[in-house]
Amino acid sequence: MTKKLFAIALISNYCLFFSQVGINTPNPHPSSALEISSDSKGLLLPRLTTASINNLSSSANEGLIVFDKELKSFVGWDGTKWINLGYEEINTVPTATNLVIGGNLSVGASLTGNYTFSDAQSNPDNASTFIWKRADDNSGTNVIIIPAASAQNYTLVAADLGKFIQFCVTPGSTIGASPGLQKCSAWAGSVIANQAPTVSNVSISGATNTGQTLTGNYTYTDIEGNTEGTSIFRWTRSDDASGTNETTISGATAKTYVLGNADATKYIKFYVTPVATAGTTTGNETGSGYVGSVVLTPVALGSWDTSSIAGGTGNFGPSPWNGTLATGIQSAKIVRDSGATQSGSGSAGAWGSDGLNSTSQALAEAANDTWTFEFVPQTGKSLSITSIEAYSFRKSASGPKNGQYQYKIGTSGTWTDISGAVISGISGASQTTANQSAIDLSGITALQNITVDTPVSIRLVLWGATATTGTAYMGYTNQTISIKGFAQ
C-alpha cells in the first residue's frame, strides 16, 4: 500500500515540474515555462560553426536556436531556413576632418580639397559629396555655392578674383550608416589675378671653344599649371664676365648656339623669356651667368683627301689642287712647282711628284723642287696658321732624303725656314713610309694675326733623290692632308 502511495506522489510531482520550472527562483513567472534567475551569469546556448549549423538544416525543428560563432550572431530555424534573430553590430556614420585647400589662389589655378575620412567600421570613402563656396571675405559675407563645382578639384575662374573660397565635404559610403555631417574648410583667399610664368636655374652647358655648341638650360614654372609655349631666347657676348660692352648676337634666337670666331676671347650669356600657352602668357626675361672667355679653336683652313687620286703614268695628283675651305678662306690649294715633275707613274691614294734630285736645299729652292700650299683669305679677314697636321710621307728607294718647310707672307715676301719643321725618317736608300707628326706653328709670331687680306704660303723643299725618277708622296695612302689655323 505504501509503495502505491509513493508512486502516485511521484507522478503528481513530475507533472508539476514540467508545467512550470524555475532555476534559482522559487517563483517562476506564470507566463514562462522556464525562468532562470541570476545576477552574475547568463544563459550559454550551443555555439556552432556556420558549417555545423548548415548541417543541422535537414534535421532542425522549428524554433531551434543556436549561436553562430563565426558570424557572431544568434540564428533560429523557422522551419525552412536559418534567420538572424535580430543581432546587428552598431554602425556609425563616417566623419570628415582636417579639411584644407591645396593649390595657388590665382585665377586659372587648380585647387584641391583635402580631408581625412574616418569610419569606425572601416567602410570605404566612395559616396562622399563636395561643394565649393565663394564669399566676399573670410567671414563668409555674401556666401554662395559655386554652380557645378561638385568635384574634389576646382579651377578658379574670373568670377573668383578678389573673393574667398571654401571647400565642403559630406562624408559618405555605400556600406553601413551614411552619410555623415557636412564639414567645411577655413576660408582661403583672396584670389589674385593669373600670374605670368617664371624661369629659374638659368645656366649654360657646353665647352667654350669656337665651333662648339652651347645649350641654354632653365626651369619653367607657372603657378596655375599652364604649360610652356614658345619661350623667347637670346644670346649675348661681352668683353668680360662683368658684361662690359654686352651685345646681343644677331640671329642667335634658339636654345642652342654655335660659337664662332667672333666670340673668341669673349664672354657669353643666355637669356630666356618664359611664355605660357594660356593665362598671363609672357613672363620676365631672366639671364644666366657669363661663361668664357671663349677659346679660339683652330680649324682646317684647307684640307685635301688623297683617296680621290687614281695614280698611274703621269698622275701624281692634280696641280693646282683646290682644297676644302674653312669659313673665311677664299682659296686654298696645293701647287706642284716647276721642278717637281710627273715623268713616272704615280701611286694611287697619295699626292706627290718625282724630279726631286737636287743635291742641296739651296739648289732645290733654285730649281723649284718644291710643293706649295697657298692660302688667300676672304676680304676683310686675317689669317693665323697654327699647325701642319700629321700625315704619312712615302718615298721610293731613289727618292728624296731631305725635306724642309718654309713660309712666306704676302705675294712678294721672302721664304723663311720653319725651325724644326722637317720631313723625318727618309734619309735612307730604301723605299720608306714615314709617319710625320703634326708640326706646331702657333709659336711663330709672323704666322699669327697676319695683316688683313694678306695671303700666306707654306712650302716643302725636297732634295737628295738619287734619280730624277725617284718619287715622293704625302698623305699615303688615302689620308687627308690639312693645315689648321684661323680666318677672322
QUIPE-V874347 format. One record per residue. N is the residue number from 1. PHI is phi in radians with two decimals (999 if undefined). OMEGA is omega in degrees with one decimal (999 if undefined). D_LAST is the distance of its C-alpha to the last C-alpha in Angstrom with 1 decimal. Layout:
n = (N,N)
phi = (PHI,PHI)
omega = (OMEGA,OMEGA)
d_last = (D_LAST,D_LAST)
//
This chain:
n = (1,2,3,4,5,6,7,8,9,10,11,12,13,14,15,16,17,18,19,20,21,22,23,24,25,26,27,28,29,30,31,32,33,34,35,36,37,38,39,40,41,42,43,44,45,46,47,48,49,50,51,52,53,54,55,56,57,58,59,60,61,62,63,64,65,66,67,68,69,70,71,72,73,74,75,76,77,78,79,80,81,82,83,84,85,86,87,88,89,90,91,92,93,94,95,96,97,98,99,100,101,102,103,104,105,106,107,108,109,110,111,112,113,114,115,116,117,118,119,120,121,122,123,124,125,126,127,128,129,130,131,132,133,134,135,136,137,138,139,140,141,142,143,144,145,146,147,148,149,150,151,152,153,154,155,156,157,158,159,160,161,162,163,164,165,166,167,168,169,170,171,172,173,174,175,176,177,178,179,180,181,182,183,184,185,186,187,188,189,190,191,192,193,194,195,196,197,198,199,200,201,202,203,204,205,206,207,208,209,210,211,212,213,214,215,216,217,218,219,220,221,222,223,224,225,226,227,228,229,230,231,232,233,234,235,236,237,238,239,240,241,242,243,244,245,246,247,248,249,250,251,252,253,254,255,256,257,258,259,260,261,262,263,264,265,266,267,268,269,270,271,272,273,274,275,276,277,278,279,280,281,282,283,284,285,286,287,288,289,290,291,292,293,294,295,296,297,298,299,300,301,302,303,304,305,306,307,308,309,310,311,312,313,314,315,316,317,318,319,320,321,322,323,324,325,326,327,328,329,330,331,332,333,334,335,336,337,338,339,340,341,342,343,344,345,346,347,348,349,350,351,352,353,354,355,356,357,358,359,360,361,362,363,364,365,366,367,368,369,370,371,372,373,374,375,376,377,378,379,380,381,382,383,384,385,386,387,388,389,390,391,392,393,394,395,396,397,398,399,400,401,402,403,404,405,406,407,408,409,410,411,412,413,414,415,416,417,418,419,420,421,422,423,424,425,426,427,428,429,430,431,432,433,434,435,436,437,438,439,440,441,442,443,444,445,446,447,448,449,450,451,452,453,454,455,456,457,458,459,460,461,462,463,464,465,466,467,468,469,470,471,472,473,474,475,476,477,478,479,480,481,482,483,484,485,486,487,488)
phi = (999,-1.07,-1.05,-1.16,-1.10,-1.10,-1.14,-1.12,-1.13,-1.11,-1.11,-1.12,-1.15,-1.05,-1.16,-1.14,-1.09,-1.50,-1.44,-2.90,-2.16,-2.19,-2.00,1.12,-2.60,-1.41,-2.22,-1.06,-1.11,-1.04,-1.45,-1.84,-1.48,-2.56,-2.18,-1.97,-2.03,-2.83,-1.75,-2.44,-2.43,-2.10,-1.67,-1.86,-1.49,-1.02,-1.96,-2.15,-1.31,-1.04,-1.12,-1.15,-1.11,-1.08,-1.18,-1.37,-0.99,-1.32,-2.12,-1.14,-1.75,-0.95,1.75,-1.16,-2.14,-2.48,-1.94,-1.45,-1.36,-1.56,-1.49,0.98,-2.62,-1.46,-2.25,-2.29,-1.60,-1.65,1.89,-2.26,-2.75,-1.50,-2.20,-1.24,-1.62,1.76,-1.32,-2.54,-1.11,-1.19,-2.10,-1.84,-1.29,-1.27,-2.26,-2.16,-2.38,0.97,-1.28,-2.65,-1.71,-1.89,2.15,-1.59,-1.54,-2.38,-0.99,1.72,-1.39,-1.72,-1.76,-2.22,-1.51,-1.89,-2.80,-1.89,-1.63,-2.29,-2.52,-1.04,-1.71,1.07,-1.23,-1.30,-1.54,-2.34,-2.48,-1.25,-2.14,-2.28,-2.47,-2.12,-2.13,-2.23,-2.50,-1.40,-2.64,-1.42,-1.74,1.52,-1.10,0.98,-1.18,-2.37,-1.47,-1.27,-1.04,1.16,-1.60,-2.13,-1.92,-1.27,-1.95,-2.56,-1.71,-1.15,-2.03,-1.02,-1.15,-1.52,-1.01,1.40,-1.70,-1.98,-2.11,-2.32,-2.00,-2.23,-2.35,-1.88,-1.22,-2.56,-2.55,-1.40,-2.09,1.31,-1.19,-2.95,-1.54,-1.61,-1.45,-1.16,-2.23,-2.24,-1.35,-1.23,-1.24,-2.07,2.74,-1.44,-1.29,-1.77,-1.18,-1.00,-1.67,-1.24,-1.20,-2.30,-2.21,-2.51,0.94,-1.28,-2.64,-2.16,-2.11,2.16,-1.34,-1.61,-2.15,-1.01,1.60,-1.58,-1.74,-1.69,-2.18,-1.50,-2.09,-2.89,-1.95,-1.62,-2.41,-2.41,-1.17,-1.52,1.47,-1.21,-1.28,-1.29,-1.68,-1.66,-1.18,-1.87,-2.12,-2.67,-2.15,-2.26,-2.21,-2.38,-1.37,-2.67,-1.33,-1.64,1.57,-1.07,0.99,-1.11,-2.35,-1.21,-1.43,-1.06,1.42,-1.56,-2.14,-1.85,-1.28,-2.08,-2.59,-1.64,-1.19,-1.95,-1.07,-1.16,-1.54,-0.99,1.23,-1.63,-2.03,-2.00,-2.35,-2.02,-2.11,-2.39,-1.89,-1.26,-2.27,-1.71,-1.46,-2.66,1.24,-1.32,-1.43,-1.92,-1.71,-1.50,-1.20,-2.31,-1.94,-1.45,-1.37,-1.46,-2.10,2.50,-1.27,-1.31,-1.65,-1.29,-1.71,-1.04,-2.21,-1.26,-1.10,-2.61,-2.45,-2.36,-1.64,-1.35,-1.15,-1.47,-1.48,-1.43,1.33,1.86,-1.01,1.18,-2.21,-1.83,1.87,-1.20,-2.68,-1.22,-2.03,-1.33,-1.65,-1.35,-1.69,-1.51,-1.04,1.66,-1.84,-1.44,-2.67,-2.53,-2.60,-1.84,-2.14,-1.51,-1.26,-1.07,-1.43,-1.59,-1.93,-2.30,-1.33,-1.77,-1.86,-1.49,-1.50,-1.23,1.24,-2.75,-2.04,-3.07,-2.95,-2.12,1.31,-1.90,-1.83,-1.12,-1.66,-2.64,-1.09,-1.06,-1.17,-1.12,-1.11,-1.14,-1.56,1.02,-1.43,-2.49,-2.03,-2.16,-1.71,-2.09,-2.16,-2.12,-1.36,-1.19,-0.97,1.52,-1.80,-2.01,-1.69,-2.32,-1.86,-1.95,-2.89,-1.76,-1.28,-1.13,-2.78,-1.76,-1.85,-2.11,-2.30,-1.40,-1.03,-1.75,-1.36,-1.12,-1.95,-2.48,-2.66,-2.36,-1.50,-2.36,-2.30,-2.52,-1.76,1.37,-1.42,-1.98,-1.28,-1.80,-1.35,-2.22,-1.09,-1.63,-1.00,1.37,-1.59,-2.18,-1.50,-1.76,1.38,-2.14,-1.37,-1.36,-1.76,-2.05,-1.11,-2.48,-2.01,-2.03,-1.33,-1.73,-1.27,-1.07,-1.90,-1.41,-1.94,-1.16,-1.53,-1.56,-0.98,-1.11,-1.68,-1.94,0.89,-1.16,-0.85,-0.89,1.21,-1.70,-1.29,-2.33,-2.22,-2.13,-2.30,-1.97,-1.61,-2.13,-2.69,1.71,-1.14,-1.58,-2.68,-1.12,-1.54,-1.12,-1.91,-2.59,-2.48,-2.17,1.29,-1.60,-1.92,0.98,-1.86,-1.84,-1.66,-2.61,-2.15,-1.84,2.98,-2.35,-2.30,-2.46)
omega = (178.8,179.6,-179.9,178.7,178.5,179.9,179.2,179.9,-179.2,179.0,-179.7,179.0,179.1,179.5,178.2,-178.3,-177.1,176.9,-179.5,-174.9,174.6,176.2,-175.8,173.6,179.6,-175.4,177.5,-176.8,-176.6,-177.1,-174.8,169.8,-179.9,174.5,178.1,-177.5,176.1,175.6,-174.5,-177.5,-178.7,178.6,-178.2,179.3,177.3,-179.2,-174.4,170.9,178.5,179.8,179.9,178.1,178.6,178.3,178.9,-172.3,-176.4,-176.4,-176.1,176.3,-179.7,-179.9,179.3,-178.5,174.6,176.6,177.4,-173.8,175.1,178.8,179.2,180.0,173.1,177.6,178.8,-179.6,-176.4,-180.0,179.3,-177.1,174.7,178.7,175.9,-174.1,171.8,178.2,177.4,179.7,178.6,-177.5,-179.7,-179.7,178.6,178.6,175.6,179.6,174.9,180.0,178.4,179.2,177.5,179.5,-179.1,-176.0,176.4,-177.3,-178.4,-179.5,178.0,177.4,176.7,174.5,-178.9,179.0,175.9,179.0,178.6,176.3,-175.1,179.8,180.0,175.6,-172.4,174.4,-177.0,178.7,178.4,178.6,-172.6,168.9,174.6,-178.1,178.0,179.6,-177.5,-179.2,-176.9,171.7,178.1,-180.0,179.7,-178.4,171.6,171.2,-176.9,-177.9,174.2,177.8,-172.8,177.9,179.5,177.3,179.3,177.6,-177.5,-177.6,-176.2,-179.4,-179.5,-176.3,-179.8,-176.8,175.8,-171.7,177.3,178.8,179.7,178.7,170.2,-174.0,-178.5,177.4,177.9,-179.9,177.0,-178.9,-176.0,-0.7,174.0,-178.4,177.7,175.9,-178.0,177.4,169.1,177.0,179.0,178.8,1.0,-178.2,-179.1,-179.8,177.9,-176.3,177.1,177.4,178.1,172.3,177.5,178.6,179.5,-177.0,178.1,174.6,-179.8,-179.5,-177.6,174.1,178.2,-177.2,-179.7,-178.7,173.2,179.0,175.2,-179.0,178.7,175.3,-179.5,178.8,172.1,-171.2,175.4,179.6,177.6,-176.6,-178.8,174.2,-179.9,179.3,-173.4,-177.7,168.7,-179.9,178.0,172.4,-179.1,-179.2,-179.3,-176.5,175.6,177.4,179.1,179.9,178.8,-178.7,175.1,-178.4,-177.8,176.5,-178.6,-174.3,178.7,178.6,177.7,-180.0,178.0,-178.7,178.5,-179.1,179.7,-179.7,-177.4,-178.7,-178.4,176.4,-170.5,178.2,-179.3,177.6,175.1,171.8,-176.1,179.0,178.8,179.7,-177.6,-179.5,172.1,-162.6,-169.0,178.5,-178.3,177.6,178.2,-176.8,175.1,166.1,178.0,171.4,-179.8,-0.5,-177.4,-179.6,178.9,-178.8,179.6,175.8,177.5,178.6,173.9,177.9,-175.0,-178.1,-175.2,-178.4,-179.7,-176.2,-175.4,-176.8,-179.6,-175.6,177.8,-177.7,176.3,-176.9,-175.9,174.8,-4.4,-177.7,-179.5,-178.0,172.7,-169.4,169.4,174.2,179.7,179.9,177.4,177.3,174.5,-177.1,171.5,-179.7,171.6,-174.8,-165.6,-179.6,179.1,-171.0,177.0,-175.5,-178.2,-178.8,-178.2,178.9,175.0,175.3,177.4,179.9,-179.4,-178.8,165.5,179.2,-174.8,-169.3,171.5,-173.5,178.3,178.4,-178.3,179.4,178.5,177.6,-179.4,-178.1,-176.6,172.5,-170.0,171.0,-173.0,170.7,-179.3,-179.0,176.7,-179.4,171.1,-178.1,178.6,-178.2,176.5,-178.1,166.2,179.1,-173.6,-178.8,164.9,-173.0,-176.0,173.3,177.3,179.0,-176.7,175.3,174.4,-178.8,-179.3,-177.8,-176.3,-178.2,-176.6,176.0,-178.5,175.9,175.9,174.3,176.6,178.8,179.7,-177.5,-176.9,179.9,178.2,179.3,-178.9,177.2,172.5,-174.2,177.7,-177.6,-177.2,172.0,-175.3,171.5,-177.4,-173.5,-178.0,-177.5,-179.7,175.9,-172.0,166.6,-175.3,178.6,-178.4,177.1,175.8,-179.7,-177.6,179.4,-173.5,-180.0,179.0,-174.0,-176.5,-178.3,-178.3,177.1,-179.2,-178.3,-178.6,176.4,-178.2,176.5,179.9,177.7,172.2,178.1,177.3,177.1,-177.3,177.7,176.1,175.7,-179.0,176.3,178.5,179.8,177.0,-172.6,174.7,-177.7,167.0,-176.3,-175.2,-18.7,176.6,178.6,174.2,176.0,180.0,173.0,-173.7,177.2,-178.5,169.4,-173.3,999)
d_last = (152.1,149.7,147.1,147.3,146.8,143.6,142.1,142.7,141.1,138.0,137.5,137.9,135.2,132.8,132.9,132.3,129.2,127.5,128.3,126.1,124.2,122.8,120.8,120.8,122.8,126.5,126.1,123.5,122.7,125.1,122.3,120.8,121.9,120.0,118.8,116.9,116.7,114.4,112.5,110.1,109.7,108.8,109.6,107.6,107.5,106.5,102.8,101.4,98.1,96.9,97.7,101.2,101.9,100.8,103.3,106.0,105.5,108.0,110.8,110.1,112.8,112.0,111.4,110.0,107.6,105.1,101.8,98.6,97.0,93.6,93.4,95.1,97.5,101.2,102.1,105.4,106.8,107.9,109.6,106.7,103.6,102.3,101.3,99.6,102.2,100.1,98.0,94.4,91.7,90.9,87.5,85.6,82.9,79.2,77.5,74.0,72.6,69.3,68.0,64.5,61.8,58.3,55.1,53.3,55.4,53.1,53.6,52.3,52.6,54.9,57.8,59.9,63.5,64.1,67.6,69.8,72.5,75.6,78.7,81.6,82.2,78.5,78.6,75.1,73.1,73.1,74.8,73.4,72.6,70.1,69.8,67.3,68.4,66.8,68.2,67.4,67.5,67.9,71.7,71.7,72.6,72.8,72.0,71.6,71.0,67.7,68.6,67.5,65.9,67.9,65.4,64.3,60.9,60.3,57.2,57.3,57.5,57.2,61.0,60.4,58.2,59.9,62.6,63.8,64.1,66.7,67.1,70.6,71.9,75.3,75.4,77.1,77.8,79.6,81.7,84.3,85.0,82.4,80.8,80.4,80.0,76.9,74.6,71.8,68.7,68.1,66.5,62.7,60.7,60.0,57.5,54.3,51.9,49.4,46.4,42.7,40.7,38.7,36.0,35.9,34.1,30.7,28.1,24.9,25.0,22.4,20.1,17.3,14.7,11.6,13.2,16.5,18.8,20.4,23.9,25.7,29.3,32.3,36.1,37.6,41.1,43.6,47.0,48.8,47.3,45.3,42.7,38.9,37.8,34.3,32.7,29.7,26.3,23.3,20.3,18.9,16.4,17.6,17.0,19.9,22.6,24.8,22.7,21.7,19.9,20.1,18.5,19.3,16.5,17.2,18.8,19.1,22.9,23.9,25.2,22.3,18.5,15.7,13.1,9.5,6.2,7.2,10.3,9.5,12.5,14.0,17.4,18.3,21.7,23.6,26.4,29.3,32.0,35.0,36.9,40.3,42.2,45.3,46.8,44.6,41.4,38.4,37.9,35.9,32.1,31.5,28.3,27.4,26.5,23.0,21.2,18.5,16.8,14.2,13.4,10.1,11.8,11.1,11.5,13.4,11.3,14.8,18.1,21.7,24.7,27.9,30.3,30.3,31.9,35.6,36.8,40.1,41.5,38.9,36.1,33.7,30.7,29.0,27.6,25.1,23.9,20.8,19.0,17.4,13.8,10.8,8.8,6.6,9.4,12.3,14.7,15.6,19.3,22.1,24.7,28.2,29.1,32.6,34.5,33.4,35.9,37.0,40.8,41.7,40.9,37.5,37.1,35.9,32.7,31.3,29.6,31.1,33.8,37.0,38.1,36.6,39.8,39.1,40.7,38.1,34.4,35.1,37.2,34.6,31.9,34.5,35.4,31.8,32.6,28.9,26.3,22.9,19.4,17.4,13.6,12.5,9.0,9.3,10.3,8.2,5.1,5.3,6.8,8.5,11.7,13.5,16.5,18.9,20.4,24.2,26.5,30.1,31.3,34.7,37.1,40.6,43.5,43.2,39.4,37.3,37.7,34.7,31.0,28.4,24.6,23.1,19.9,19.4,16.7,17.0,20.0,22.6,21.7,24.1,24.1,24.1,25.5,23.5,26.1,27.6,25.5,28.6,30.2,32.8,36.1,37.0,39.5,42.5,44.6,44.3,42.1,39.3,36.4,34.3,31.5,28.6,26.7,22.9,21.9,19.6,17.4,15.5,18.3,17.8,16.4,16.0,13.6,11.2,8.6,10.2,10.9,8.9,10.5,12.2,13.3,14.3,17.5,19.2,22.9,25.9,29.1,32.2,35.9,39.3,40.3,44.2,44.3,42.3,42.4,40.8,37.8,34.5,31.9,28.7,28.0,31.7,32.6,30.6,27.5,23.8,22.1,18.4,15.9,13.2,9.9,6.2,3.8,0.0)
//
